[in-house]
Amino acid sequence: MKKDAILLVVILTHQIDLTLVVENPIFRTMAVLFYTANEGISVTESIALLGVPLPTGMLDTLKN
């Protein structure tokens, strides 16, 4: 369900870019980068929970 909602957001932002007739797909790019960063953070948190050693600065950031 969550992945379907993400896909729907990306489709809608793509349609907004087409409607605005912008040269660069700004809204679609922002949505894709947001979800990519979100998934990257989630993977990093999971790696930390598995006990893989990470830099202390990264661990401090993930705790906040």
N, CA, C and O atoms as a printed pandas DataFrame, in Angstrom:
     atom_number atom_name residue_name chain_id  residue_number  x_coord  y_coord  z_coord
0              1         N          MET        A               1    0.831   -1.188    0.000
1              2        CA          MET        A               1    0.000    0.000    0.000
2              3         C          MET        A               1    0.880    1.258    0.000
3              4         O          MET        A               1    0.611    2.219   -0.720
4              5         N          LYS        A               2    1.944    1.228    0.829
5              6        CA          LYS        A               2    2.831    2.387    0.907
6              7         C          LYS        A               2    3.526    2.621   -0.432
7              8         O          LYS        A               2    3.620    3.759   -0.890
8              9         N          LYS        A               3    4.006    1.565   -1.052
9             10        CA          LYS        A               3    4.700    1.688   -2.340
10            11         C          LYS        A               3    3.742    2.173   -3.422
11            12         O          LYS        A               3    4.142    2.912   -4.321
12            13         N          ASP        A               4    2.494    1.765   -3.341
13            14        CA          ASP        A               4    1.497    2.249   -4.297
14            15         C          ASP        A               4    1.276    3.747   -4.140
15            16         O          ASP        A               4    1.124    4.461   -5.131
16            17         N          ALA        A               5    1.257    4.224   -2.898
17            18        CA          ALA        A               5    1.077    5.654   -2.649
18            19         C          ALA        A               5    2.267    6.452   -3.172
19            20         O          ALA        A               5    2.099    7.543   -3.715
20            21         N          ILE        A               6    3.465    5.904   -3.007
21            22        CA          ILE        A               6    4.665    6.578   -3.523
22            23         C          ILE        A               6    4.590    6.674   -5.048
23            24         O          ILE        A               6    4.870    7.724   -5.627
24            25         N          LEU        A               7    4.211    5.576   -5.685
25            26        CA          LEU        A               7    4.072    5.579   -7.139
26            27         C          LEU        A               7    3.018    6.594   -7.579
27            28         O          LEU        A               7    3.215    7.294   -8.572
28            29         N          LEU        A               8    1.927    6.682   -6.868
29            30        CA          LEU        A               8    0.879    7.644   -7.193
30            31         C          LEU        A               8    1.391    9.078   -7.081
31            32         O          LEU        A               8    1.083    9.914   -7.930
32            33         N          VAL        A               9    2.165    9.364   -6.046
33            34        CA          VAL        A               9    2.738   10.709   -5.881
34            35         C          VAL        A               9    3.665   11.041   -7.040
35            36         O          VAL        A               9    3.619   12.147   -7.578
36            37         N          VAL        A              10    4.507   10.087   -7.428
37            38        CA          VAL        A              10    5.423   10.324   -8.544
38            39         C          VAL        A              10    4.648   10.544   -9.842
39            40         O          VAL        A              10    5.007   11.417  -10.632
40            41         N          ILE        A              11    3.606    9.773  -10.069
41            42        CA          ILE        A              11    2.781    9.955  -11.267
42            43         C          ILE        A              11    2.113   11.321  -11.250
43            44         O          ILE        A              11    2.091   12.012  -12.268
44            45         N          LEU        A              12    1.567   11.718  -10.105
45            46        CA          LEU        A              12    0.906   13.019  -10.015
46            47         C          LEU        A              12    1.887   14.176  -10.223
47            48         O          LEU        A              12    1.566   15.151  -10.902
48            49         N          THR        A              13    3.080   14.063   -9.638
49            50        CA          THR        A              13    4.054   15.142   -9.827
50            51         C          THR        A              13    4.531   15.201  -11.275
51            52         O          THR        A              13    4.827   16.279  -11.791
52            53         N          HIS        A              14    4.604   14.062  -11.919
53            54        CA          HIS        A              14    4.955   14.053  -13.343
54            55         C          HIS        A              14    3.867   14.758  -14.162
55            56         O          HIS        A              14    4.165   15.535  -15.069
56            57         N          GLN        A              15    2.619   14.479  -13.830
57            58        CA          GLN        A              15    1.514   15.130  -14.534
58            59         C          GLN        A              15    1.506   16.649  -14.293
59            60         O          GLN        A              15    1.183   17.424  -15.193
60            61         N          ILE        A              16    1.864   17.057  -13.079
61            62        CA          ILE        A              16    1.948   18.496  -12.784
62            63         C          ILE        A              16    3.025   19.134  -13.648
63            64         O          ILE        A              16    2.815   20.210  -14.208
64            65         N          ASP        A              17    4.177   18.480  -13.760
65            66        CA          ASP        A              17    5.242   18.999  -14.615
66            67         C          ASP        A              17    4.792   19.103  -16.064
67            68         O          ASP        A              17    5.115   20.079  -16.741
68            69         N          LEU        A              18    4.049   18.109  -16.554
69            70        CA          LEU        A              18    3.548   18.159  -17.932
70            71         C          LEU        A              18    2.545   19.288  -18.113
71            72         O          LEU        A              18    2.521   19.943  -19.156
72            73         N          THR        A              19    1.721   19.515  -17.105
73            74        CA          THR        A              19    0.711   20.570  -17.183
74            75         C          THR        A              19    1.350   21.957  -17.192
75            76         O          THR        A              19    0.904   22.851  -17.911
76            77         N          LEU        A              20    2.395   22.126  -16.390
77            78        CA          LEU        A              20    3.069   23.424  -16.308
78            79         C          LEU        A              20    4.002   23.679  -17.485
79            80         O          LEU        A              20    4.488   24.796  -17.659
80            81         N          VAL        A              21    4.251   22.671  -18.278
81            82        CA          VAL        A              21    5.131   22.748  -19.446
82            83         C          VAL        A              21    6.463   23.391  -19.079
83            84         O          VAL        A              21    6.889   24.368  -19.695
84            85         N          VAL        A              22    7.102   22.833  -18.079
85            86        CA          VAL        A              22    8.425   23.315  -17.684
86            87         C          VAL        A              22    9.487   22.515  -18.424
87            88         O          VAL        A              22    9.270   21.363  -18.801
88            89         N          GLU        A              23   10.641   23.149  -18.625
89            90        CA          GLU        A              23   11.711   22.485  -19.374
90            91         C          GLU        A              23   12.287   21.304  -18.600
91            92         O          GLU        A              23   12.524   20.236  -19.164
92            93         N          ASN        A              24   12.507   21.506  -17.309
93            94        CA          ASN        A              24   13.025   20.440  -16.447
94            95         C          ASN        A              24   11.915   19.971  -15.517
95            96         O          ASN        A              24   11.205   20.795  -14.941
96            97         N          PRO        A              25   11.756   18.664  -15.363
97            98        CA          PRO        A              25   10.683   18.126  -14.496
98            99         C          PRO        A              25   11.007   18.330  -13.013
99           100         O          PRO        A              25   11.497   17.417  -12.348
100          101         N          ILE        A              26   10.736   19.504  -12.511
101          102        CA          ILE        A              26   11.132   19.897  -11.158
102          103         C          ILE        A              26   10.386   19.094  -10.098
103          104         O          ILE        A              26   11.016   18.510   -9.216
104          105         N          PHE        A              27    9.074   19.056  -10.168
105          106        CA          PHE        A              27    8.277   18.410   -9.123
106          107         C          PHE        A              27    8.520   16.903   -9.075
107          108         O          PHE        A              27    8.648   16.322   -7.997
108          109         N          ARG        A              28    8.582   16.281  -10.239
109          110        CA          ARG        A              28    8.847   14.844  -10.285
110          111         C          ARG        A              28   10.220   14.531   -9.702
111          112         O          ARG        A              28   10.377   13.579   -8.936
112          113         N          THR        A              29   11.208   15.334  -10.067
113          114        CA          THR        A              29   12.565   15.125   -9.563
114          115         C          THR        A              29   12.615   15.281   -8.055
115          116         O          THR        A              29   13.261   14.486   -7.373
116          117         N          MET        A              30   11.938   16.297   -7.523
117          118        CA          MET        A              30   11.917   16.495   -6.066
118          119         C          MET        A              30   11.265   15.311   -5.366
119          120         O          MET        A              30   11.761   14.856   -4.335
120          121         N          ALA        A              31   10.168   14.809   -5.906
121          122        CA          ALA        A              31    9.477   13.676   -5.287
122          123         C          ALA        A              31   10.353   12.424   -5.310
123          124         O          ALA        A              31   10.447   11.716   -4.307
124          125         N          VAL        A              32   10.988   12.150   -6.436
125          126        CA          VAL        A              32   11.830   10.957   -6.549
126          127         C          VAL        A              32   13.034   11.063   -5.615
127          128         O          VAL        A              32   13.385   10.086   -4.953
128          129         N          LEU        A              33   13.664   12.223   -5.553
129          130        CA          LEU        A              33   14.819   12.388   -4.673
130          131         C          LEU        A              33   14.421   12.290   -3.202
131          132         O          LEU        A              33   15.172   11.747   -2.392
132          133         N          PHE        A              34   13.243   12.814   -2.851
133          134        CA          PHE        A              34   12.772   12.710   -1.472
134          135         C          PHE        A              34   12.594   11.251   -1.070
135          136         O          PHE        A              34   13.069   10.835   -0.014
136          137         N          TYR        A              35   11.915   10.476   -1.906
137          138        CA          TYR        A              35   11.680    9.077   -1.562
138          139         C          TYR        A              35   12.967    8.253   -1.615
139          140         O          TYR        A              35   13.123    7.305   -0.845
140          141         N          THR        A              36   13.881    8.599   -2.508
141          142        CA          THR        A              36   15.177    7.914   -2.552
142          143         C          THR        A              36   15.953    8.163   -1.271
143          144         O          THR        A              36   16.511    7.229   -0.696
144          145         N          ALA        A              37   15.995    9.411   -0.816
145          146        CA          ALA        A              37   16.692    9.739    0.432
146          147         C          ALA        A              37   16.022    9.048    1.613
147          148         O          ALA        A              37   16.701    8.539    2.505
148          149         N          ASN        A              38   14.708    9.030    1.622
149          150        CA          ASN        A              38   13.965    8.400    2.704
150          151         C          ASN        A              38   14.289    6.902    2.789
151          152         O          ASN        A              38   14.498    6.375    3.882
152          153         N          GLU        A              39   14.331    6.226    1.653
153          154        CA          GLU        A              39   14.656    4.800    1.632
154          155         C          GLU        A              39   16.114    4.576    2.026
155          156         O          GLU        A              39   16.429    3.595    2.700
156          157         N          GLY        A              40   16.995    5.469    1.617
157          158        CA          GLY        A              40   18.402    5.355    1.983
158          159         C          GLY        A              40   18.608    5.465    3.482
159          160         O          GLY        A              40   19.401    4.723    4.061
160          161         N          ILE        A              41   17.903    6.378    4.104
161          162        CA          ILE        A              41   17.978    6.526    5.557
162          163         C          ILE        A              41   17.437    5.274    6.242
163          164         O          ILE        A              41   18.002    4.806    7.231
164          165         N          SER        A              42   16.355    4.743    5.719
165          166        CA          SER        A              42   15.762    3.534    6.294
166          167         C          SER        A              42   16.726    2.348    6.204
167          168         O          SER        A              42   16.855    1.580    7.157
168          169         N          VAL        A              43   17.392    2.199    5.075
169          170        CA          VAL        A              43   18.355    1.109    4.902
170          171         C          VAL        A              43   19.519    1.288    5.875
171          172         O          VAL        A              43   19.977    0.320    6.482
172          173         N          THR        A              44   19.992    2.515    6.021
173          174        CA          THR        A              44   21.105    2.787    6.936
174          175         C          THR        A              44   20.710    2.479    8.378
175          176         O          THR        A              44   21.510    1.921    9.129
176          177         N          GLU        A              45   19.496    2.834    8.771
177          178        CA          GLU        A              45   19.019    2.509   10.115
178          179         C          GLU        A              45   18.963    0.995   10.323
179          180         O          GLU        A              45   19.328    0.498   11.388
180          181         N          SER        A              46   18.509    0.269    9.313
181          182        CA          SER        A              46   18.429   -1.191    9.421
182          183         C          SER        A              46   19.814   -1.801    9.528
183          184         O          SER        A              46   20.020   -2.750   10.284
184          185         N          ILE        A              47   20.759   -1.266    8.779
185          186        CA          ILE        A              47   22.133   -1.758    8.853
186          187         C          ILE        A              47   22.697   -1.531   10.248
187          188         O          ILE        A              47   23.376   -2.398   10.797
188          189         N          ALA        A              48   22.414   -0.364   10.821
189          190        CA          ALA        A              48   22.903   -0.063   12.168
190          191         C          ALA        A              48   22.293   -1.018   13.193
191          192         O          ALA        A              48   22.977   -1.441   14.125
192          193         N          LEU        A              49   21.016   -1.361   13.031
193          194        CA          LEU        A              49   20.365   -2.289   13.959
194          195         C          LEU        A              49   20.949   -3.700   13.863
195          196         O          LEU        A              49   20.928   -4.452   14.837
196          197         N          LEU        A              50   21.466   -4.051   12.697
197          198        CA          LEU        A              50   22.081   -5.365   12.519
198          199         C          LEU        A              50   23.471   -5.440   13.147
199          200         O          LEU        A              50   24.054   -6.519   13.249
200          201         N          GLY        A              51   23.997   -4.295   13.564
201          202        CA          GLY        A              51   25.294   -4.285   14.223
202          203         C          GLY        A              51   26.471   -3.987   13.320
203          204         O          GLY        A              51   27.621   -4.121   13.739
204          205         N          VAL        A              52   26.208   -3.586   12.095
205          206        CA          VAL        A              52   27.290   -3.219   11.187
206          207         C          VAL        A              52   27.906   -1.917   11.690
207          208         O          VAL        A              52   27.180   -0.958   11.952
208          209         N          PRO        A              53   29.238   -1.863   11.830
209          210        CA          PRO        A              53   29.862   -0.648   12.343
210          211         C          PRO        A              53   29.705    0.519   11.363
211          212         O          PRO        A              53   30.005    0.401   10.175
212          213         N          LEU        A              54   29.232    1.632   11.889
213          214        CA          LEU        A              54   29.063    2.859   11.111
214          215         C          LEU        A              54   29.833    3.970   11.806
215          216         O          LEU        A              54   30.102    3.874   13.003
216          217         N          PRO        A              55   30.192    5.025   11.078
217          218        CA          PRO        A              55   30.870    6.155   11.711
218          219         C          PRO        A              55   30.007    6.749   12.830
219          220         O          PRO        A              55   28.782    6.796   12.721
220          221         N          THR        A              56   30.654    7.196   13.896
221          222        CA          THR        A              56   29.917    7.706   15.062
222          223         C          THR        A              56   29.062    8.917   14.701
223          224         O          THR        A              56   27.969    9.079   15.242
224          225         N          GLY        A              57   29.533    9.755   13.812
225          226        CA          GLY        A              57   28.749   10.919   13.396
226          227         C          GLY        A              57   27.438   10.502   12.739
227          228         O          GLY        A              57   26.399   11.125   12.953
228          229         N          MET        A              58   27.497    9.451   11.944
229          230        CA          MET        A              58   26.298    8.955   11.280
230          231         C          MET        A              58   25.332    8.366   12.303
231          232         O          MET        A              58   24.121    8.571   12.217
232          233         N          LEU        A              59   25.878    7.630   13.274
233          234        CA          LEU        A              59   25.018    7.035   14.310
234          235         C          LEU        A              59   24.346    8.107   15.149
235          236         O          LEU        A              59   23.173    7.981   15.500
236          237         N          ASP        A              60   25.091    9.174   15.475
237          238        CA          ASP        A              60   24.504   10.269   16.238
238          239         C          ASP        A              60   23.370   10.933   15.471
239          240         O          ASP        A              60   22.344   11.286   16.052
240          241         N          THR        A              61   23.554   11.102   14.179
241          242        CA          THR        A              61   22.517   11.722   13.344
242          243         C          THR        A              61   21.287   10.843   13.278
243          244         O          THR        A              61   20.165   11.347   13.326
244          245         N          LEU        A              62   21.477    9.530   13.168
245          246        CA          LEU        A              62   20.341    8.614   13.073
246          247         C          LEU        A              62   19.559    8.550   14.383
247          248         O          LEU        A              62   18.352    8.311   14.364
248          249         N          LYS        A              63   20.219    8.758   15.512
249          250        CA          LYS        A              63   19.532    8.719   16.798
250          251         C          LYS        A              63   18.630    9.922   16.997
251          252         O          LYS        A              63   17.664    9.852   17.756
252          253         N          ASN        A              64   18.929   11.023   16.328
253          254        CA          ASN        A              64   18.119   12.255   16.501
254          255         C          ASN        A              64   16.982   12.238   15.579
255          256         O          ASN        A              64   16.184   13.176   15.565
